[in-house]
Amino acid sequence: MLSTASTISTMDPSCQDGGDTEASTPLHPQQAPSCWLFYSRPILAIGVGLLLFGSGTALSLLYFTQTASVPYLLGPLLLSVGLMFLVTGLVWIPVLKQSQSQPWEGTAGGAPAALIGD
């Protein structure tokens, strides 16, 4: 199966018998990918983080004011997990912006060229 895929992708387009394959031609070559495609996962992580962080804050507030019967570990647990998701999503966005503006150039060893000191 792998040999077939590599044969199709390395085949000269002028030698093909008229059939376009997914590996040889893109679907929309002029159309740039949308921003939602790149930023959907970080935005989802930020949204989940805000939701967990807000509910953890509310549950912690309810526990420490002794207004409601709330398990003592639930509020701080949601607060910390929500903060972790929120920070991860907020850091992910600049990383994606940098990776779009500067594509990595691989070296023979497989490590990015920017990390190897000259």
C-alpha positions in Angstrom: 0.0 0.0 0.0 2.8 2.4 0.8 4.6 1.7 -2.5 1.4 2.6 -4.4 1.1 5.9 -2.6 4.7 6.9 -3.1 4.5 5.9 -6.8 1.5 8.1 -7.3 3.0 11.1 -5.5 6.4 10.9 -7.3 4.9 10.3 -10.8 5.4 13.0 -13.3 2.0 14.8 -13.9 2.5 14.8 -17.7 2.8 11.0 -17.6 -0.6 10.5 -15.9 -3.4 9.2 -18.0 -5.8 12.1 -17.4 -7.0 11.0 -14.0 -6.4 13.5 -11.2 -5.5 12.0 -7.9 -5.7 13.6 -4.5 -2.0 13.3 -4.0 -1.1 15.0 -7.3 -3.3 18.1 -7.4 -4.8 20.3 -4.7 -8.5 20.8 -4.7 -8.4 24.6 -4.7 -4.9 25.8 -5.6 -5.7 29.6 -5.6 -7.8 29.6 -2.4 -5.9 30.3 0.9 -7.0 28.2 3.9 -9.3 30.1 6.3 -8.2 31.4 9.6 -10.8 29.2 11.4 -8.9 26.2 10.1 -5.8 27.2 11.9 -7.2 28.8 15.1 -10.2 26.5 15.8 -8.4 24.3 18.3 -6.7 27.2 20.3 -10.0 29.0 20.4 -11.7 25.8 21.7 -9.0 25.4 24.3 -9.5 29.0 25.5 -13.3 28.6 25.6 -13.1 25.4 27.6 -10.5 27.0 29.9 -12.7 30.0 30.5 -15.7 27.8 31.2 -13.8 25.6 33.7 -12.0 28.5 35.3 -15.3 30.4 35.8 -17.1 27.4 37.2 -14.1 26.6 39.5 -14.1 30.2 40.7 -17.8 30.1 41.4 -17.6 26.7 43.2 -14.6 27.8 45.3 -16.4 31.0 46.2 -19.5 28.9 47.3 -17.3 26.6 49.3 -15.3 29.2 51.1 -18.3 31.4 52.0 -20.1 28.2 53.1 -23.2 29.2 51.2 -23.8 25.8 49.6 -22.7 22.3 50.2 -19.9 21.9 47.7 -17.1 19.2 47.8 -14.0 20.9 49.1 -11.7 19.8 46.2 -14.1 20.4 43.2 -13.7 24.2 43.0 -9.9 24.3 43.1 -9.6 21.4 40.8 -11.8 23.0 38.1 -10.0 26.3 38.7 -6.5 24.8 38.1 -7.5 22.7 35.1 -9.4 25.7 33.6 -6.3 27.9 34.0 -4.1 25.2 32.4 -6.4 25.1 29.3 -6.7 28.9 29.2 -2.9 29.5 29.2 -2.3 26.7 26.7 -4.8 28.2 24.3 -3.4 31.7 24.8 0.2 30.5 24.1 -0.9 28.3 21.2 -2.0 31.3 19.1 1.3 33.1 18.8 3.0 29.8 18.1 0.7 29.2 15.2 1.2 32.8 13.9 5.0 32.3 14.0 4.8 28.9 12.3 2.7 30.4 9.5 5.1 33.3 8.9 8.3 31.3 9.2 8.2 27.7 7.9 10.7 25.4 9.4 13.6 24.3 7.3 14.5 20.7 8.1 18.1 19.5 8.3 19.6 16.1 7.6 19.3 15.2 11.3 15.6 16.1 11.4 16.1 18.9 13.9 14.9 22.4 12.9 17.6 24.6 11.6 16.7 27.5 13.9 17.5 25.4 17.0 20.9 24.3 15.8 23.6 26.9 16.6 25.9 27.8 13.7 
